[in-house]
């Protein structure tokens, strides 16, 4: 699949309408990614992880396609509710729930939850008695870009006791969930986790608990800026085959974020300053690490950068506008000589970018425009 990328002519067209910096989302690309996942992983119902990008236009398009949603807080639930998305399409998948989130879930009648510790049971039993709950287990995957299992997930041998405790508290022990970590490049970790889950389903059945739901999380990869592209088709079809083999009668969910939105957004920024430090040119942009580039820190991600100037390239430094020395975006990137005002295009910046952006130093969060609307 080709990633969404504006041409120079399209960039100039948008600059004539909007002051940089701004982000551009292609809803057609969002839909293409959603349909690709549905095609190659048909066993799993999609619950979009809105933490990756909660832009309203993206949520509306996914809702129109039939997507459900993975929410982590009361704020995310309320945002979906305000868009007319009903609670039955939400799963409260944060293993540790605060009282605002539980109160919102109670008010909106959210009925699906995950947890990984006994301390969550009385909270859920108080606010959402009888709700469906899934125990999140820890899985080991050294190949993930972002490890989520050091913080979340109980050891598999503790899962059955947690299910029993939930049942005793009046909750419905519905299943097992896991997350192999973000940007997992092969199916191996999923296959190993599915084997563990099958053993837990069998052990629960032997204990008189009939599990009906399996949540395989997210982590499906996109092509990195400077690495080997994953064979995503084979990866998804392998996972789907294992689901058919091991869980033929189980309701399966997945929680993709990056895979849906990561390749669907571009950033257009401009050079606002030029320095020469240590014999190298430094180009200062009007967007930085505290804004849309926040994923460099929080998501360990490198975003592909395109400039439209020509000429001999030399190793250059690209930095953001804030008064913080950490606000450096690219080091020793080969660039031609740039001038103040020159635009730069950054692609694959849809996931964990604006979602974690701040207004540090008073710089506003960059606006997002919809490409299909603007191009007419």
ABEGO torsion letter per residue (X at the ends): XBBBBBBAAAAAAAAAABBOBBBBBBAAAAAAAAAAAAAABAABBBBBBAAABABAAAAAAAAAAGBBBBBABAAAAAAAAAAGBBAAABBBABABBBAAAAAAAAAAGBABBBBABAAAAAAAAAABBGBBBBBBBBBBBAABABBAAAABEBBAAAAAAAAAAAAAAGBBBAEBBBBAEBGBABAAAAAAAAAAAAAAAAAAAAAGBBBABBBAEBGBBBBBABBBBBBAAAAAAAAAAAAAAABAABBBBBBBAAAAAAAABBBBBBBABBBBBGGBBBBBBABBAABAAAAAAAAGBBBBBBBABBEBBBBBBBBBABABAABBABBGBBBBBBBBGBBBBBBGAABGBAAABBABGGBBBBBBBBAAAAAX
